[in-house]
Amino acid sequence: MQRFGKWVTRSYKWIFTFWILLFGMMTYFAIQLPGLLAGDGFRVDGEHEQVMKIVSEDFGLPAESLFLVFDGKTDAEIDTSLDQLEEFGIMSDIVSPLAEKAQYTKDLSYALLQFDKAPDDMPQVVEDIRDEIDGQTGVTLTGGGAFEHDVNQASQRDLMTAEAIGLPIAIIVLLFAFGTIVASFVPLIVGIGTVVSTLGILALLGNTVDLSIFVLNIVPMLGLALSIDFALLFISRYREELTKRSVTDSVVMTIRTAGRSIIFSAVCVFIGLGAMLLIQVDIFMNIALGGMIVVGMAVVSSLTLLPAVLLMLGDRIHTGRLLKERGEEANGWRKFARYVIKCPVTIAIVAFVLLAIAVIPVKNMELTIPQIDSLPENFDTRVAFEQMQDTFGLGDESTVFLIAERDGSWKTTEGLHDMLALQDQLVDDSLVKEISTVFTISGIDNVAEWEQTLRIPQLYDQLNPVLKNFTDSGNRLFIPVTLQASGSSNEAQDWIRDWSEKDIGFNILLGGEPRFNQEIFDEIADHIVYVLLIIIVSTFFILMFAFRSLIIPVKAILMNILGLSATFGILVYIFQYGHFGLNPGTVALIIPVIVFSLVFGLSMDYEVFLISRMQEEFAQSFNNDKSTVEGLATTSKVITSAALIMIVLTGAFAFTDVMPVKQIGVGIAVAVAIDATIIRLLLVPSLMKLFGKWNWWLPFGKGLYRSNSQKYSVKK
C-alpha cells in the first residue's frame, strides 16, 4: 500500500483527468440503462420455461396475455372498445366477455388479449394499448406485462424520490461529521462518480445480459452508501494525519492505513454479493453482478479519485467551516467507552435481551414471490386485477400445463389407453378440479368408442382437430390441469413436487404458475446453505488474517447473525403484521437472502473500522482496556456518521412505491442501525473487555498476544 500510495501522489493529475473522461463516457451509457431493463428478475432457467415454449410453439397457446377490465360498461361499449383494439392489429386473438360468459358480469367484465410477441416487446405493446384506450373511463389494462411495465416506471420514480430525500440529509450528516463545506461535498463527488460509472458498465453489459428492473434501485442505493462510507473513513483519517504531516505524506499514510481497512471491508461485501451467484435466479444474479461491480468501483474511486481530489484541494479541505472543531477533552465518546468497559456484563445482557425481543416475530415470517402486490394499492393496474380476482375467483385456482412424452405416438390404441390412464390418475387427485383432454372435450369415455367414432367421416372431421389440440405430430401430449389452490400456495407447489417424482411409465414436464413458484422456492432452498457457508467461512478467514485473532472473527460472525435475525423480526413486525401505516402483507422471498448477503458484508465495514484502530493501539501498548477505549473513542464518530448516511440513503427507499424495493431499503437501514448502535457501540466493547487478552490470541501463526511472554501481558 505504501508503494501504491506514492504512485497515487505522483500521478494524481492524470488520475483525476482519467476519472473526468470516464465519467463523461459512462454518463452517456448510464442514461440508456432504464431502456435496457425488463422483468422483475424472477426467472429461472428450468422446466417451466421449457413447457411454456412447447405449449406456445406446438399447441397454439399465446406467448403473452393481458387483461382488459371493464368496470360498469355496457355491452355496446365493451364491443366498441374491443373493435377499436382489433383494428389496431397487434393482438393474435381477443377473447371477449360477450362471447365467454365466464368472463362477464353486469358490473365487471374482462377481455383476454393474446399476443404472439416476445417478452421484450411487451413494454411497447402495453404503452400502445394504453394510448389507444386513453380517455375511456372504466377501462383498464392489467396482467403480467402491464405489471412489469408499471414496476419499471415506478422504480425510476422511486430512485429519484429516494435521492431527493436521502442526498440532502446525507449532506447534513457530512457537514456535522466534518464541519466544513468542502470536506462534506468530496464524498458525494466520489459516490456520484462510482454510481454513474457502474450504471454505464451495466448498460454496456445490458445488450448481452438480461437485467432486472430492480438493478436500477439496488446499485445506486448500495453504490452511494458504500462510496460515501469509504470516503468518510478515508477523509477522517486524512485530516487526522494532516495535523502531523504534509498533504502528500498524509495521503500516503491514509492509503496505507484507511486504504487497508477499505479493501478488507470491500472484500467482505464482495464475497457476500458473489455468493448469491450460486442461486440461479435472475434477480439474485443481477444484484450480485451489479453489486460486485459497484463495490469494485467504490474501492477504485476511494483509493484513486478521492486521494487525487484531496491532493488538488490541499489545505483547502478546511474551507467553509461551519462548525468549530471540538477538542479531545470534549469528546464524549471516550467517556462513553470508559463507561461501557466498566459495566461489560450488564451492558452485554441488556444488548442481548433487546436483540432477542426483536428476533421473536421471525418465527411467523411468511415469504412469497412478489407479484401484483409489488405495486402500491392505488395503482389502476393493481386495482383492476384485484377486482377481477375477487369477482371471478381467479386467485383461488391455478393452471398447470402438463406435457407427457412417450416412446410411441399417443394416437395409437396403446397411446390412447395410456392417455386415459393418465387422465384417470389426474381426476382421482383430490387437488385437481378440472382437466382437459380429448376424452373430456368430446364426451367419449373409452378408447374403443373413440376409435369407432373416428371411423365415421363426419365425426372424424369434428374430432381430429380436437386430437391435434392435445397431441403434436410427435410423441407429446398436452393436458391443462386446474388445481383448487392458488399458484403461490404450498399445496400447489407440493402437488408439483409429487407429480414430478411420480413413476407413471413415461416422462412428464410441468409448467404454469405453480411450477414457476416451486422452481424459484426450491432453487433458493437448495443453495441457500452454500451461500451462507461461503459468506461466513470466507468472512472468518478474512477477519482472522486481518486481525491475527481467532476470537474476534467468531464474535463478529455471531453478532452479525444475531443482528440480522433481529432485523428480519422487525421486518415481519412492520410489513407482515402491518404497522407504521402499512396494511398487513408478506415479506418478499428475496429479502432475507439479499439483506443477509449485503448487510453481512456492509456491517463488516464498521467491524473493520473499529477493530483496526483497536489493533493499532494494542500493537503499541499491549493493553486491551486502553486499546478498546481508544478504538471506540476515535472511531465512534466516524462509524455513527457512516451508519447515519447508510441509513438515510437506504432508508429513503421506505418512501417509495415498489414494495420489494421498500422492504430492501428498510431492511438494510434497520440492520445498519442495529449494527452501528447495539452491536458496535455496546456488544463489541463489552465483549472485548470480557475476553481481555484472549481477543488477540491466535493458536497458530504470529498473533498479537502470546501467553508465554511478559511483553504481551494485559494491564488490568
C-alpha positions in Angstrom: 0.0 0.0 0.0 2.9 2.3 0.7 4.2 1.9 -2.9 0.7 2.4 -4.3 0.2 5.5 -2.2 3.4 7.1 -3.5 2.3 6.3 -7.1 -1.1 8.0 -6.5 0.6 11.1 -5.1 2.9 11.3 -8.2 0.1 10.7 -10.7 -2.9 12.4 -9.1 -3.4 14.9 -12.0 -3.5 12.0 -14.6 -5.8 10.1 -12.3 -8.2 13.0 -12.0 -8.2 13.5 -15.7 -8.9 9.8 -16.3 -11.9 10.0 -14.0 -13.3 13.1 -15.7 -13.1 11.3 -19.1 -14.6 8.1 -17.6 -17.4 10.0 -16.0 -18.3 11.7 -19.3 -18.3 8.5 -21.3 -20.2 6.4 -18.7 -22.8 9.1 -18.3 -23.7 8.7 -22.0 -24.2 4.9 -21.5 -25.9 5.2 -18.0 -28.8 7.3 -19.3 -29.6 4.4 -21.7 -29.8 1.8 -18.9 -33.5 2.1 -17.9 -34.5 1.2 -21.5 -32.5 -2.0 -21.3 -34.1 -3.2 -18.1 -37.0 -5.7 -18.3 -38.8 -8.0 -16.0 -38.8 -8.3 -12.2 -35.9 -10.8 -12.2 -38.0 -13.8 -11.0 -36.9 -16.1 -13.7 -35.0 -19.4 -13.5 -33.9 -21.5 -16.5 -36.0 -24.5 -15.7 -38.8 -26.8 -16.7 -41.5 -24.1 -16.5 -39.9 -22.1 -19.3 -39.4 -25.2 -21.4 -43.0 -26.2 -21.1 -44.3 -22.7 -21.8 -42.2 -22.6 -25.0 -43.6 -26.0 -26.1 -47.3 -25.1 -25.5 -46.8 -21.8 -27.3 -45.0 -23.2 -30.3 -46.6 -26.6 -30.7 -50.1 -26.3 -29.1 -51.1 -22.7 -30.1 -51.2 -21.1 -26.6 -50.5 -17.4 -26.8 -46.9 -16.4 -25.9 -48.2 -13.5 -23.8 -51.6 -12.4 -22.5 -53.1 -9.2 -21.0 -56.5 -8.5 -19.5 -58.7 -5.5 -20.4 -61.0 -4.9 -17.5 -64.4 -3.2 -18.0 -65.9 -1.6 -14.9 -69.6 -0.5 -15.3 -69.5 -0.6 -19.1 -72.5 -1.6 -21.2 -72.3 -4.5 -23.8 -72.2 -1.9 -26.6 -69.3 0.0 -25.0 -67.4 -3.3 -24.5 -67.9 -4.2 -28.1 -66.8 -0.8 -29.3 -63.6 -0.9 -27.3 -62.7 -4.3 -28.5 -63.4 -3.5 -32.1 -61.2 -0.5 -31.8 -58.3 -2.6 -30.4 -58.9 -5.3 -33.1 -58.4 -2.7 -35.8 -55.1 -1.8 -34.0 -53.8 -5.2 -35.2 -51.2 -6.1 -32.6 -53.1 -9.0 -31.0 -53.2 -12.5 -32.2 -56.6 -13.1 -30.7 -59.2 -11.4 -28.4 -61.5 -13.4 -26.1 -64.4 -11.1 -25.5 -66.5 -11.3 -22.3 -69.6 -11.1 -24.6 -68.6 -14.4 -26.1 -67.2 -16.1 -23.0 -69.7 -15.7 -20.2 -67.3 -16.9 -17.5 -65.6 -13.5 -18.1 -68.8 -11.5 -17.8 -70.9 -9.9 -15.1 -73.3 -7.0 -15.3 -70.9 -4.8 -13.3 -67.4 -6.1 -14.1 -66.1 -8.0 -17.1 -62.7 -8.7 -18.7 -61.4 -9.5 -22.2 -58.4 -11.7 -22.7 -55.9 -10.2 -25.1 -53.5 -12.7 -26.6 -50.2 -11.9 -28.3 -47.5 -13.7 -30.4 -44.9 -11.4 -29.0 -41.6 -11.9 -27.2 -41.4 -10.6 -23.6 -39.1 -7.8 -24.6 -41.8 -6.5 -26.9 -44.5 -6.2 -24.3 -43.5 -2.9 -22.7 -44.1 -1.2 -26.0 -47.3 -3.2 -26.5 -48.6 -2.0 -23.1 -47.8 1.6 -24.0 -49.5 1.3 -27.4 -52.7 -0.2 -26.0 -52.9 2.4 -23.2 -52.5 5.1 -25.7 -55.3 3.6 -27.7 -57.8 3.3 -24.7 -56.7 6.6 -23.2 -59.7 8.7 -22.2 -62.0 5.7 -21.8 -63.2 5.7 -18.2 -63.8 2.3 -16.6 -61.4 0.5 -19.0 -58.1 -0.7 -17.5 -55.2 -2.8 -18.9 -53.7 -5.2 -16.5 -51.8 -8.5 -16.4 -48.2 -9.6 -16.3 -46.8 -7.3 -19.0 -48.6 -4.3 -17.5 -47.3 -5.2 -14.0 -43.7 -5.2 -15.3 -44.2 -2.0 -17.2 -45.6 -0.2 -14.2 -42.9 -1.6 -11.8 -40.3 -0.4 -14.2 -41.8 3.1 -14.4 -42.3 3.2 -10.6 -38.7 2.1 -10.0 -37.4 5.0 -12.0 -39.6 7.4 -10.0 -38.6 5.6 -6.7 -34.9 6.3 -7.5 -35.5 10.0 -7.9 -37.7 10.1 -4.8 -35.1 8.3 -2.7 -32.3 10.5 -3.9 -34.3 13.7 -3.4 -34.9 12.6 0.3 -31.6 10.9 1.0 -28.9 13.1 -0.5 -29.8 16.4 1.3 -29.9 14.6 4.6 -26.6 12.8 3.8 -25.0 16.3 3.1 -26.2 17.5 6.5 -24.7 14.4 8.2 -21.4 15.0 6.4 -21.5 18.7 7.5 -21.8 17.6 11.1 -19.1 15.0 10.6 -16.5 17.3 9.0 -17.7 20.7 9.9 -16.6 22.2 6.6 -18.4 22.6 3.3 -15.6 21.4 1.1 -14.9 18.2 3.1 -18.6 17.4 3.1 -19.0 17.5 -0.6 -16.0 15.5 -1.5 -17.6 12.1 -0.6 -20.6 13.0 -2.8 -18.3 13.5 -5.7 -16.8 10.1 -5.2 -20.2 8.5 -4.7 -21.6 10.0 -7.9 -18.6 9.0 -9.9 -18.9 5.4 -8.5 -22.6 5.1 -9.3 -22.5 6.7 -12.7 -19.5 4.6 -13.9 -21.2 1.4 -12.6 -24.5 2.2 -14.3 -22.6 2.8 -17.5 -20.8 -0.5 -17.3 -24.2 -2.2 -16.7 -25.6 -0.5 -19.7 -22.8 -1.9 -21.8 -23.5 -5.4 -20.4 -27.3 -4.9 -20.8 -27.1 -5.8 -24.5 -25.8 -9.3 -23.7 -27.2 -9.9 -20.1 -30.9 -9.8 -19.1 -31.0 -7.2 -16.3 -33.9 -6.8 -13.8 -35.6 -3.5 -13.2 -34.6 -3.7 -9.6 -30.9 -3.1 -10.5 -31.9 0.5 -11.1 -32.6 0.9 -7.4 -30.1 -1.5 -5.7 -27.0 -0.3 -7.4 -27.4 3.4 -6.7 -28.5 2.6 -3.2 -25.5 0.4 -2.5 -23.0 2.5 -4.5 -23.7 5.8 -2.9 -23.9 4.5 0.6 -20.7 2.4 0.3 -18.7 5.1 -1.5 -19.6 7.8 1.0 -18.8 5.4 3.9 -15.4 4.7 2.4 -14.8 8.4 1.7 -15.9 9.3 5.3 -13.4 6.8 6.7 -10.6 8.0 4.4 -11.1 11.7 4.9 -11.4 11.4 8.7 -8.1 9.6 8.8 -6.5 12.0 6.3 -7.5 15.0 8.4 -6.1 13.3 11.5 -2.8 12.7 9.7 -2.8 16.2 8.3 -2.2 17.6 11.8 1.2 15.8 11.9 2.4 15.6 8.2 2.4 17.3 4.9 -0.5 16.9 2.5 1.4 14.4 0.3 2.6 12.3 3.3 -0.8 12.4 4.9 -2.4 10.9 1.7 0.3 8.2 1.6 -0.3 7.3 5.3 -4.1 7.4 4.8 -3.9 5.0 1.9 -1.7 2.7 3.9 -4.0 2.6 6.9 -7.5 3.5 6.0 -7.0 2.1 2.5 -6.2 -1.3 4.0 -9.4 -1.2 6.0 -11.4 -0.2 2.9 -10.0 -3.1 1.0 -10.8 -5.6 3.7 -14.3 -4.2 4.1 -14.9 -4.3 0.4 -13.7 -7.9 0.1 -16.3 -8.9 2.8 -19.1 -7.1 0.9 -17.8 -8.5 -2.5 -17.9 -12.1 -1.2 -21.4 -11.6 0.3 -22.7 -10.5 -3.1 -20.7 -13.0 -5.1 -22.2 -15.9 -3.1 -25.6 -15.0 -4.4 -24.4 -16.1 -7.9 -24.9 -19.7 -6.7 -28.7 -19.1 -6.7 -29.6 -19.3 -10.4 -32.5 -16.9 -10.3 -32.1 -13.7 -12.4 -32.7 -11.2 -9.7 -30.0 -12.6 -7.4 -27.6 -12.9 -10.3 -28.4 -9.3 -11.4 -28.0 -7.9 -7.9 -24.8 -9.9 -7.4 -23.4 -8.7 -10.7 -24.3 -5.0 -10.2 -23.3 -5.1 -6.6 -19.9 -6.6 -7.2 -19.2 -4.0 -10.0 -20.3 -1.1 -7.8 -18.2 -2.4 -4.8 -15.2 -2.7 -7.1 -15.7 0.8 -8.4 -16.2 2.2 -4.9 -12.8 0.8 -3.9 -11.1 2.1 -7.0 -12.6 5.5 -6.7 -11.9 5.7 -3.0 -8.2 4.8 -3.5 -7.6 6.9 -6.7 -10.2 9.6 -7.3 -10.6 10.6 -3.7 -6.8 11.0 -3.0 -6.5 12.9 -6.2 -9.2 15.3 -5.2 -7.6 15.7 -1.7 -4.2 16.4 -3.2 -5.7 19.0 -5.6 -7.5 20.7 -2.6 -4.6 20.6 -0.2 -5.3 22.7 2.8 -8.5 24.0 1.2 -10.2 20.9 2.6 -10.8 23.1 5.6 -12.6 25.8 3.6 -16.1 26.8 4.5 -16.0 25.9 8.2 -19.5 25.9 9.7 -18.8 24.1 12.9 -16.0 24.5 15.4 -13.7 21.6 16.0 -14.1 20.1 19.4 -11.1 19.3 21.4 -10.2 15.8 22.7 -11.4 16.7 26.2 -14.9 17.4 24.8 -15.1 14.1 23.2 -17.9 12.3 24.9 -17.2 9.1 23.1 -14.1 8.5 25.3 -16.3 8.9 28.4 -18.9 6.6 26.9 -16.2 4.0 26.0 -14.9 4.0 29.6 -18.4 3.6 31.0 -19.0 0.6 28.7 -16.0 -1.3 29.8 -16.8 -0.6 33.4 -20.1 -2.5 33.2 -19.5 -5.1 30.5 -21.7 -7.8 31.8 -24.7 -5.6 32.4 -24.4 -3.9 29.0 -23.9 -7.2 27.2 -27.0 -8.7 28.9 -29.2 -5.7 28.0 -28.0 -5.7 24.4 -28.7 -9.5 24.1 -32.2 -9.1 25.6 -33.1 -6.2 23.2 -31.9 -8.3 20.2 -33.7 -11.4 21.4 -37.0 -9.5 21.7 -36.7 -8.2 18.1 -36.0 -11.8 16.9 -39.3 -13.2 18.2 -41.5 -12.3 15.1 -39.2 -14.2 12.8 -41.0 -17.5 13.7 -44.1 -16.2 11.8 -42.3 -15.0 8.7 -44.2 -15.7 5.6 -42.2 -15.4 2.3 -43.9 -15.0 -1.1 -42.8 -14.2 -4.6 -43.9 -10.6 -5.2 -46.4 -10.2 -7.9 -49.2 -7.7 -8.2 -48.5 -6.7 -4.5 -45.3 -5.1 -5.7 -47.3 -2.1 -6.8 -49.0 0.4 -4.5 -52.7 -0.3 -3.7 -53.8 2.8 -5.6 -52.3 1.9 -9.0 -55.0 1.3 -11.6 -53.3 -1.9 -12.8 -53.4 -3.4 -9.3 -56.9 -2.2 -8.5 -58.3 -3.7 -11.8 -56.5 -7.0 -11.3 -57.7 -7.4 -7.7 -61.3 -6.5 -8.8 -61.1 -9.2 -11.5 -59.7 -11.8 -9.0 -62.3 -11.1 -6.4 -65.2 -11.1 -8.9 -64.2 -14.2 -10.8 -62.3 -16.1 -8.1 -59.2 -16.3 -10.2 -56.9 -16.2 -7.2 -58.4 -19.4 -5.7 -57.3 -21.6 -8.6 -54.3 -22.2 -10.7 -53.5 -23.9 -14.0 -50.7 -26.4 -14.6 -49.7 -27.2 -18.1 -48.7 -30.9 -18.3 -46.7 -32.3 -21.2 -46.4 -36.1 -21.3 -43.8 -37.8 -23.6 -43.9 -41.5 -24.5 -41.8 -43.6 -26.9 -44.6 -44.0 -29.4 -47.5 -41.9 -30.7 -50.4 -41.0 -28.4 -52.8 -41.6 -31.3 -52.3 -45.3 -31.4 -54.6 -47.7 -29.4 -51.9 -48.2 -26.8 -51.2 -44.5 -26.6 -54.9 -43.7 -26.2 -55.1 -46.3 -23.3 -52.1 -44.6 -21.7 -53.8 -41.2 -22.2 -57.0 -42.4 -20.5 -55.0 -44.0 -17.6 -53.1 -40.7 -17.0 -56.4 -38.8 -17.2 -57.9 -41.1 -14.5 -54.9 -40.6 -12.2 -55.3 -36.8 -12.5 -59.1 -36.9 -11.9 -58.6 -39.1 -8.8 -56.2 -36.5 -7.4 -58.0 -34.5 -4.6 -56.4 -31.2 -5.5 -57.4 -31.4 -9.2 -60.6 -29.5 -10.0 -60.7 -30.0 -13.8 -58.6 -31.3 -16.7 -59.0 -31.0 -20.5 -58.2 -34.0 -22.8 -59.6 -35.4 -26.0 -61.9 -37.6 -23.9 -63.3 -34.8 -21.6 -63.8 -32.4 -24.5 -65.5 -35.0 -26.8 -67.5 -36.6 -24.0 -66.2 -40.1 -25.0 -65.1 -42.1 -22.1 -63.3 -45.1 -23.6 -60.8 -45.9 -26.3 -63.0 -48.4 -28.2 -65.8 -45.8 -28.6 -63.2 -43.1 -29.6 -61.7 -45.3 -32.4 -65.2 -46.4 -33.6 -66.3 -42.8 -33.7 -63.3 -41.7 -35.8 -64.3 -44.2 -38.5 -67.4 -42.1 -39.3 -66.2 -39.4 -41.8 -68.4 -36.6 -40.5 -67.4 -37.2 -36.9 -63.8 -37.6 -37.8 -63.7 -34.1 -39.2 -65.0 -32.8 -35.9 -62.8 -34.9 -33.6 -59.5 -34.8 -35.4 -58.9 -31.1 -34.7 -59.6 -31.8 -31.0 -56.9 -34.5 -31.1 -54.5 -32.1 -32.7 -55.1 -29.6 -30.0 -53.8 -32.0 -27.4 -51.2 -34.1 -29.3 -48.4 -32.9 -31.6 -47.1 -34.7 -34.7 -44.5 -36.5 -32.5 -44.9 -38.1 -29.1 -46.1 -35.2 -26.9 -49.4 -35.0 -25.1 -50.7 -31.7 -23.7 -53.1 -31.6 -20.7 -54.2 -28.4 -18.9 -54.9 -29.1 -15.3 -56.8 -26.8 -13.0 -55.9 -27.0 -9.3 -58.1 -26.0 -6.4 -55.3 -23.9 -4.9 -53.6 -20.6 -5.8 -50.3 -20.9 -7.8 -48.4 -19.4 -4.9 -49.7 -21.8 -2.2 -47.7 -24.5 -0.6 -50.4 -27.1 -1.6 -49.9 -26.3 -5.3 -46.1 -26.4 -5.0 -46.3 -29.7 -3.2 -48.5 -31.1 -5.9 -45.9 -30.2 -8.5 -43.2 -31.9 -6.5 -45.2 -35.0 -6.0 -46.2 -35.3 -9.7 -42.6 -34.6 -10.8 -41.5 -37.7 -8.8 -44.3 -40.0 -9.9 -43.4 -43.1 -11.9 -46.2 -43.3 -14.5 -44.3 -45.1 -17.2 -43.4 -42.1 -19.3 -41.8 -38.7 -18.9 -43.9 -35.7 -17.8 -43.0 -32.0 -17.8 -44.9 -29.4 -15.8 -45.3 -25.7 -16.4 -47.6 -22.9 -15.2 -47.7 -20.6 -12.1 -47.4 -23.5 -9.5 -44.3 -24.8 -11.3 -42.8 -21.3 -11.6 -43.2 -20.7 -7.9 -41.9 -24.1 -6.9 -38.8 -23.7 -9.1 -38.0 -20.4 -7.5 -38.5 -21.6 -4.0 -36.6 -24.8 -4.5 -33.7 -23.1 -6.2 -33.3 -20.8 -3.2 -33.8 -23.6 -0.7 -31.3 -25.9 -2.4 -28.5 -23.3 -2.5 -29.0 -21.0 0.5 -26.9 -23.2 2.8 -24.0 -23.0 0.5 -24.4 -19.2 0.1 -24.4 -18.8 3.9 -21.4 -21.1 4.3 -19.3 -19.2 1.7 -20.1 -15.9 3.3 -19.5 -17.0 6.9 -16.4 -19.1 6.3 -14.7 -16.6 4.0 -15.5 -13.7 6.3 -14.0 -15.7 9.2 -10.7 -16.2 7.4 -10.5 -12.7 6.1 -11.0 -11.2 9.6 -8.6 -13.8 11.1 -6.0 -12.7 8.6 -6.7 -9.0 9.1 -6.6 -9.0 12.9 -4.5 -12.1 13.6 -7.1 -13.3 16.0 -9.4 -16.3 16.4 -11.9 -14.8 18.9 -12.6 -11.6 17.0 -13.9 -13.2 13.8 -16.1 -15.7 15.7 -17.6 -12.9 17.8 -18.2 -10.7 14.7 -19.9 -13.5 12.8 -22.2 -14.5 15.7 -23.1 -10.9 16.4 -23.9 -10.3 12.7 -26.2 -13.3 12.6 -27.9 -12.1 15.8 -28.3 -8.6 14.5 -29.7 -9.8 11.1 -32.1 -12.1 12.8 -33.4 -9.1 14.8 -33.7 -7.2 11.5 -35.9 -9.9 10.0 -38.0 -9.9 13.1 -38.6 -6.1 12.7 -39.4 -6.5 9.0 -42.1 -9.1 9.9 -43.4 -6.7 12.5 -43.6 -3.8 10.0 -44.6 -5.4 6.8 -46.3 -8.7 7.7 -48.1 -7.6 10.9 -48.9 -4.2 9.3 -47.5 -1.3 11.3 -46.5 2.3 10.6 -49.4 2.9 8.3 -48.9 -0.3 6.2 -51.5 -2.9 5.6 -50.7 -6.5 6.7 -48.9 -8.4 3.9 -46.0 -10.7 3.4 -42.2 -10.4 3.1 -40.8 -10.8 -0.4 -39.0 -14.1 -0.8 -35.8 -12.3 -1.9 -35.5 -10.1 1.1 -33.7 -12.4 3.6 -31.2 -13.5 1.0 -30.4 -10.1 -0.3 -30.4 -8.3 3.0 -28.2 -11.0 4.6 -25.7 -11.1 1.7 -25.5 -7.3 1.6 -25.5 -6.4 5.2 -23.3 -9.2 6.4 -20.6 -7.6 4.3 -21.6 -4.0 5.0 -21.6 -4.5 8.7 -18.0 -5.7 8.5 -17.1 -2.2 7.4 -17.8 -1.0 10.9 -16.2 -4.1 12.5 -13.0 -3.4 10.4 -13.0 0.3 11.1 -13.4 -0.2 14.9 -11.2 -3.3 15.4 -8.4 -1.9 13.2 -8.0 1.1 15.4 -8.1 -1.1 18.5 -5.5 -3.3 16.9 -3.2 -0.4 16.1 -3.4 0.8 19.7 -2.9 -2.8 21.1 0.1 -3.3 18.9 1.8 -0.3 20.7 0.5 -0.6 24.3 -0.5 -4.3 24.6 -3.2 -3.0 26.9 -6.6 -4.4 26.0 -8.7 -2.0 28.0 -6.8 1.0 26.7 -7.0 -0.2 23.1 -10.7 -0.8 23.5 -11.4 2.7 24.8 -9.1 4.4 22.2 -10.5 2.4 19.4 -14.1 3.2 20.3 -13.4 6.8 21.1 -11.5 7.5 17.9 -13.9 5.7 15.5 -17.3 6.1 17.1 -18.0 9.4 15.4 -16.9 8.0 12.0 -18.9 4.8 12.5 -22.0 6.8 13.7 -21.8 9.2 10.8 -21.2 6.4 8.2 -24.1 4.5 9.7 -26.4 7.5 9.6 -25.5 8.1 5.9 -26.1 4.4 5.1 -29.5 4.5 7.0 -30.5 7.7 5.3 -29.6 6.6 1.7 -31.2 3.2 2.1 -34.0 4.1 4.4 -35.2 6.8 2.0 -36.5 3.9 -0.1 -39.1 3.4 2.6 -40.9 6.3 1.0 -41.0 4.6 -2.5 -43.8 2.7 -4.2 -42.4 -0.7 -5.2 -42.8 -3.0 -2.2 -39.7 -5.3 -2.7 -37.5 -2.2 -3.0 -39.2 -0.6 0.0 -38.5 -3.8 2.0 -34.9 -4.0 0.9 -34.3 -0.3 1.8 -35.9 -0.6 5.2 -34.2 -4.0 5.9 -30.7 -2.6 5.2 -31.4 0.6 7.2 -32.7 -1.3 10.2 -29.8 -3.8 10.0 -27.2 -1.0 9.8 -28.9 0.9 12.7 -28.8 -2.2 14.9 -25.2 -3.0 13.9 -23.9 0.6 14.5 -25.6 1.0 17.9 -26.5 -2.1 19.8 -23.7 -4.3 18.3 -20.9 -2.0 17.5 -21.2 0.5 20.4 -22.4 -1.9 23.2 -21.7 -5.5 22.5 -18.3 -5.2 20.8 -16.6 -3.1 23.5 -18.2 -5.1 26.4 -17.2 -8.4 24.9 -13.7 -7.0 24.1 -13.4 -6.2 27.8 -14.8 -9.6 28.9 -12.4 -11.6 26.7 -9.4 -9.4 27.6 -6.1 -10.5 26.2 -7.7 -13.5 24.5 -9.2 -11.2 21.9 -5.7 -11.1 20.3 -4.9 -14.8 20.6 -4.1 -16.9 17.6 -3.3 -20.6 18.2 -1.0 -20.7 15.2 1.0 -18.1 13.3 2.0 -14.8 14.7 -0.7 -13.3 16.9 -0.5 -10.0 18.8 -0.8 -11.9 22.1 1.4 -14.7 23.4 0.6 -16.1 26.8 4.2 -17.1 27.5 5.6 -13.6 27.0 5.6 -10.9 29.7 5.7 -8.3 27.0 2.2 -9.1 25.8 0.6 -9.2 29.3 -2.5 -7.1 29.7 -2.8 -4.5 32.4 -6.0 -4.5 34.4 
